[in-house]
Amino acid sequence: MCRKGHEFAEQCLRLAEQGHDPALLLQAHRGLGSSLFYLGRFITAREHLEQAVALYEAQHHQGLAFRYGQDPGVVAAGFLSWTLWRLGYADQALQRSRAALALARQLAHAHSLAWALHFTAVLHGLRGEWGSTQARAEELLAVAAEQGLAFWLPLGTFDQGWALVGQGQHAEGISRMRQGITGLRATGSQLGQSGLLRALAEAVARRREIEEGLRILDEAFTVARHNGEEYDEVELWRAKGELTLAQVSVQSLASQAASGAVQEAEGCFLHAIEIARHQSAKSLELRAVMNLSRLWPSQGRREEARQILAEMYGWFAEGFNTEDLQEAKALLEELGRSIRPSDVS
């Protein structure tokens, strides 16, 4: 699915370049950028999305929303915000997200506003700003209900549930996430569902329902393979490592089995890091590195854990007020403290 969309977008770009049509060129770069995003090719996705944003002129292109169903400037800026976050630029991502939402509010086009609200809700969640995610999700639900936008009601419901889970309201949040996925499937939409399922698996695991979380995660892997989605591949492997480790703490495993689970989890984290580096997905790499840095001290590799995390944290030049970087800083400080006597066997 993703690769076919990418091939079609490439054809559109070639035709637009041959015809020297600015509006078609704008749409082609937007389409190619979004398809590259879902393929996990974030560097080239950024290039095309930035070209789309640069080509967009509100006074000339606002009418395109009524022709194509959504405003290309809003959608390009929204996908660019998600791409920038993955590449490690959380503050630039927020700027783009705000610009997309501001533009969408100026347009008398409900579907474009729904896009912008969803983009912004998700970005705030990625940054760990759950109250803002909930606010944007609830606005999205209001717009979808008022305008009869059947596609956006389930996505708004999912975003709202995700925000509730992020704020500790697990039961209600998980219920709404499930409702959102079911509703989205009823529309026939499939794109992006691997990430939704992975988020649901992690949410379920927070309630110590590890087996159910692993079942949902297996479904997420299957959906990702079927759709050709790679945008969330790092997180899928990282989540598998986390849930594999969680199994050790909730089941009565023999020491050999527990050791095998730890080894499997470590392999998942290392694989996630490898994929993240291939994708240049620094924010996703940071998350996987933090998992590894929590695991290694229990194996007597505290200094290695500190070094790999310090190198990863040192790469970032912005986003220090986000949840992930604050957590990384705290973990780095903990790993840097003198080894306690109880840490020595």
N, C-alpha and C positions, 0 to 999 in steps of 0.2 A: 504493500500500500504506500509506504513512505517513498520507496524508490521509484514507483510509477509516478507519484506526484512530483518527485524531483526531476524525472525525465521530461515530464510535461512542462514544468517551469523553465527548464533549459531551452526547450523548443520555443516557448513564448519569448524568452529573452533574445534568442537569435532573430526571430521575426521582428521584434521591437527595434532591434539595432538596425536591421535592414530597412525598416520603414521609417526610421527617424521620428517615431511618434512618442513625444514625451510622456503622455498619459499611459500609453501601453508599456513604455520602458519603466515607468514607476511601478506599475502593477507587476511586471515581470521580475524586477528586483525584489519586490515585496514577497511574491510567491516563492521565488528561489530561496530567499533568506529564511522563510518560515519552514520550507521543506528541509533545508540543510540543518536547521535547528533540531528537528525531530530525528534526523540522522546522526545527531551528535557531532556534527562538524561545525563547531562553534566559531572558529576563526573565520572561515569563509562565510558563514551565516552572518556574522557581524559586518563583514565587508559589504554584502549585498543589502542588508537592512539599513546600514548607514547611507548607502547610495540612494535607497528609496526615500529615506527621511530628507536627504539633501535635495532630491528632485521635487518633493512635495511643496506646492504653493497653495495655501489655503484659498486664496481668492480665485484660483483657476481650477482647483481640483475638488472642491467640496461637493460638486455635483456627482462625482464618481461614486459616492456612497449609495446614491439612489439607483445607479446603473449596475453596480456589482454587489450590492447588499451590505457593504461595510466601507467605511472610509479608509483608504489605503494608508493615509498618514497616521491615523490612530493605530491601526493594526501593525504597521511597520515599527513604530516607536514602542508598542507593547512587546512584540517579540524581541526587539532589541534590548529592552529592559531585562527580560529573562536571560538573554544570551550574555549580556554584560555581567549579570550576577554570577553565572556559571564560570565565566572567565576570571572572576576574582575582583570585579569592580562594583562593589555593592552600592556605593554612593552614586556613581554615575548611573547605575541601573535605576536608582530611586528618582533621579532627575528625569530620566527618560519616561519613567512611569507617570510621574506627575505631569509632564508635558503632554503625554497621550491623554490623560484624564482631563486636563484643562481644555485641550482641543475638542475632545468629545463633548464636553459640556456646552461648548459654543455651537455645536451642530444640532440641528433639529432632526436627529436621526437616532432612534432608540437602540437599534442593533449595534451601532458604533459605540454608543455609551455603555451598552452591556459588555462589549469586548473590553473596553477600557477599565471598567469596574472589576472584571475578572482578572485581567492582567495585574492590576494594582493589588487586589486581594491576595493573589498568589505570591507576588513579590514581597509583600509585607510578611507573609508567612515564612518565606525563605529567610528573611532577615530576623525572624523571631518576634515580630511585632504583632502579636495575636489580637490585641484589641482593635488595631487598625484593619486587620484582615476581617474580623467580624463585622466592623462598621461598613466596609465596602461590600461584603457579601450580603448584608441585609439590605443595602441600597440596591444591589443587583436584583435581589428577590422582589423588591418593591417595583422596580422598573419592569421586570419581566412579567409580573402579575398585572400591572396596569396596562402594558402594551400587548399582552397576550403572546409573549415570546416563549414558546414551549421549549425550545432548545436550552434557554438560559435558566429556567427554573431549576432543573436538576443540578446544573453546575453551581448555581448560587447556593443551593441546599448543601452540596458537598463542601463548598468553601466555608460555609457557616459551621458545619459539623467539624471540619478540620480545625477551625479557630477555637471551637469549644474544647476540643481535645487538647489543644495547645495551652489552654487555660485551666486544665485539670478537670473539666466536666466530661469525663470519659464516656459514661453510659449514653448520655444524650447526644454527644458529639458523634460517637460511632453509629448510633441509630440514623442520624442524618446523613452521614457519609455513605452508609449502605443505601439509604433511600435515594441519594443523589446518583450513585452508580447505576442502580436499577432504572431510574428514570431516564438517565442518559442513554442507556442501552435501548430503551423503548423508542428513542428517536432514530435509532439506526446508526448513531455515531460510534466510531471505534477509536479514532485517533486520540492518542494521549492517555488511554485508559490504563496502560501499564503503570504509569506514575500514580494514578489515583488508587489503584489496587495496592501498590507498595505502601502508600501513605496509610491506607486502611489496615494493612497487615501490621504496621508499626503501632498504630493506635490500639488494635486488639491486643498486641503484646504488652502494652502498658497495663492491661488488666490481668496480666499473667496468663492469658489464654494463648500459650506459646504454640501449641499444635495447630490451633485455628489460624494463628498468624502465619505459620509456615505453609499451611494449605493455601491461603490467599496469596502468599508470596509466590508459590509455585504457579498459580494462575496468572500472576503478573508477568512472570518469565515467559509463559506460553503466549500471552497476548503480545508481548514485546517481539517475540520471534515471528508471530503471525503477521504483525503489522510492519515489521522491519524497523521498529523504533529503537533507537540507541541513546536518546537524549537522557534517559533515566537509568541507563545500564549501571553506572557507578553506584547509584543509590540502591539498586536492586541487590548487588553483590554485598554492599555494606550492610544492608538490612538482613541479608541471609546470615552474615557473620554474627550480627548482634543477636538474632533469634536462636542461632545455634548455641551461642554461649549461654543464653537465658535458659535453654533446656537443661544445662548442667546443674543450674541452681535450683530448678524446680522438680527434677526427677531424682530418684534414688539410683544413681549410676555407679557401677563398679569403677574403681580408679582407672583401669585401662580404657574403659569406654569414655570416661570424663576426659582423659588425656587425648583421646581421638577427637572428641568434640572441640576441644581447645585448638588442636592442630587444624581441624577443618575451618574453624572460625578465622584463625590467623591466615589461612590460605585465601579465604574470601576477602579479607581486608587488603591483603597484598595484591590480589587480582583487581580489586576496586581501584587501588592506587595506580596500578599499571594502566588501566583504562583511562582514568582521569588524566594522567600525564599524556597519553596519546591524544586525548581530546582537548588538552590545555585547559581543563576544567578545574581551576585552582580552588574554587570554593568547595567543590565536591571532593577534591583531593584532601583538603584540610580536614573534612569530616572523617574520611577514612583513616587518615594519619592519626587523628585523635583516638579513634578506636584502637589502633595498633599501640599507641602510646599508653593506653590504659591497660592493655593486655601484657605487654612485655615486662613490666616490673615484677609481675608474679612469676616470671620465668628467669628472674635474675638479670634482666636486661634493662635496668632502670636508666643507665647512662645512654644507651642506644635510643631509648624512648625519648629522652630529653633532647638528644641531638636531632633526631628526625623531625620532632615537633618544632624545635627552635628554628631549624632551616625553613620549614614550611611557613611558620608564623612570620619570619623575617621577610618573606617575599611580599607580603601585603603592604600597601601604601594608603589604604582607605578602608572604610567599613568597620572601624574599631569599636563603634557603638552597637554593632550587631551581636546577636546572641552567640553565634558560632565563634567569633573572634574574642569575645569576652570570656567564653568558656575555655578557649585555647590558651588565653593568657593565664587564667587561673590554674589550668592543668600544668602549664609550663613552670609556673612558680612553685607548684607542689613538687614537681619532679626535680626541681633545682635545689630543694631543701636538702640538708644533710641527711644521710641515710640513718634511719632510726635503728636501735639495737634489735628491734623485733623483725626488721627486714633482713637481718643476717641469719642464715641457717647454720 
